[in-house]
């Protein structure tokens, strides 16, 4: 193969890589906003299921359990809910936007992660104003099918209602005031209760006792 032929092949490969990269960039530019809006809608729906009695849910701040980006929120009742028509500054489209008049805090929601057997378990937890658990929801995980994935089942999740942070201790065997481990999945159970949920609730207590936003 001559130098000229090698140069031609190299040039063609460079062109192919550049065109391929450009196509990927265009596809990402198109799909990224769609993905963002979908994830936003899914999160908003999940937050509403965590505290359905709240008429307004506002983001309070961010934290990083296991170096992962997570947030925490306040749920509020409104003296009045007003619907305003606003114009999107980017698209120019008009849409309805809810305004909460006279908000009263009724509880909090925290986004957290626990280190499980084969994955980081993403969990949402809601508490009342006294930091007593109301509900938890598994948002995502990669635990073992038939064992660790039992963390999604109601018989496990229902144990958390009414618990405070100090009661989020996993016990092998029957327990009335703590959290009973899933048979064969103690690591996954602890990842949810002691790592994901308890640390999230403790973080809320620490942050909010010092003042929101500090």
N, C-alpha and C positions, 0 to 999 in steps of 0.2 A: 504494500500500500504506500502510495506516494504521500509526501508532505501535503500536497494540495488536496488530496482526497481526505486525509485526516482532518485538515482544517475545515473542509466542507461538512464533514460529519459532525464535528464539534460545534460548528455554527448552527447546524440544523437542530442539534440537541438543545443548545442554548435558547433558540427560538421557541422550541416546543415547551421547554420549562417555563419560559416567560409567558407564553400564551396560556399555559395551564394555570400558572399562578394568578394571572389576570382574571381568568374565568372563575377560579375559586374565590377571589376577592369580591367579584361582582355578586356571586351567589351568596356569600356571607353577608354582603351589604344589604341584599334583598331579604334574606331569611332572618337575620339577627333581630331587627325590630319586631318581626312577627313572633319570634321565639320569646322575646322580652315581654311582649304584651300578653302572650299565653301564660307565661310563668307568673306574671303579675296578677292576672285574673284568677289563676289557680290558688295563689297565696291568699288573695282577698276572700275567696270562697272558703278556704280552710280556716281563716281567722274568724269568719262569721259562724262557722260550726263550733268553734271553740267557746264562743260567748254569744249565743244567739239573742240573749236579752239586751245586748249592747246596741244602741242606736248609732253609735259612732266609735270607730277604732282608729287611734292615732299612734304613729310611730314615736317612741320616746328616745331610743338610742340604739347603739350597736355594741357588740362584744365579740370575742373570738375564742370560743371553746375549741380546743385542739387545733388552734390556728385556722379555724374556719369562720367565714363571715356569717354572723347571725344578728338578729335584731330582737328588740322587745317593745311591747305596745301597751297602751292603756285603753280599756274599754269604758265607754261613757253612756250615761243616760242624758237625754237633752230635755230641757224645759220646753223647747220648741224645735222642730226640724223644718228648715226652710230650704226649698229647692230654687236655686238660682240658675239662670241661663248665662253661660260663659262662652267666650270665643277662644278656640285653640290658637295660640300665637304662631304655631308652625303651619297648620293646615288651613286655618281660617274657618274651620267648622264649628258650629254651635253645638253645645251639649249641656245637659243638666248636671249641676254639681250641688251636692248636699252641704248645707251649713248647719252646724249644731249650735243652737242658741242656749246659753246657760248650761254648759256641760257639767255633769257630776260624775266623778270617777267611781266605778263600781268594781273594778278588778283589773288584772294585768295578764298579758300573754307573753310568753318567752319562747324563742326559737333556740333549740339546743342540739348538741351532738354528744353521743356516748360511744366509746370505743368498744365494739363488740368482738365476737369470735373471729369473724371474717370480713367485717366492714365497720364503717362509722354509721351509727344509727341516728337518723335525723328525726327529732321529736319536737312537737309543739305541746306546751303546757299552759293551762289557764288556772289562775288563782283568784280568790276574792281579795278584798282590801286588807284582810288580815293574813294573807299569804297561805290560805288553806286551799289545797288543790280542788279544782272543780272537774277538770277533764284533761286527759292527755291523748295525743294522736300521733301515730307513727307516720311520718311524711315520706320516709324512704330508708332502705337498708339493703344489704346483700348477705343476710344471715342464711344459715343452712336450711334448705327446705325440709319441712317435717319436724324440725327441732327449733332452731333459733327463730324461724319465721312465725312461731306461735306467739311472739310478742305482739302481733297484730290482733290476736283474738280477744274478745270481750272478757273472757274469764280472767285474763291477766290484767287488762287495762282497767277494768272496773274496780280493782283493788286500790287504785290511787285516789279515788274520790274521797274527800274529807280528810286526807292526810296532810300533815305539816312536814317540813323538810327533815326534821329529826326522826320521823317515822319511816323515811324512805331507806330502809335497810332490808336487804334481801336475805330471807331465811330458807334453808332447805327443810322442807316439811311444813306442816300446818302452822299458821300464825294468825292471830286476830288483829293485832295492831301494827304489824310490819307488812312487808311484801313477800308473798310466797313465790319461791323460784319455780320456773317452768322445769319440769322433769327432763333432765338431759341437756338443759340449756341455761345453766346457772350464769355463765359468762354473759350471754345475751341479756338475761334478766337484770343483772347488775349494771350492764351498760346503759340500760334504759333508766332504771330506778335510781341508782347511786351516782351515775356519771351524767347522763343526759338531763333527767328531770331535777334531781336534788341540787346539782350545781347551778342549774338555771334559776331555781327558786331562791337559793342562797344569794345568787348574784342580784336578783331583784330586791331582796331584803336589804342588802348592803347598799345598792345604788339609791334606792328610794328613801332609805333612812337618812341619807346624806343630802337628799334633794335631787329631784329629777334634772337631768342634763349635766350633772357634775361629773 
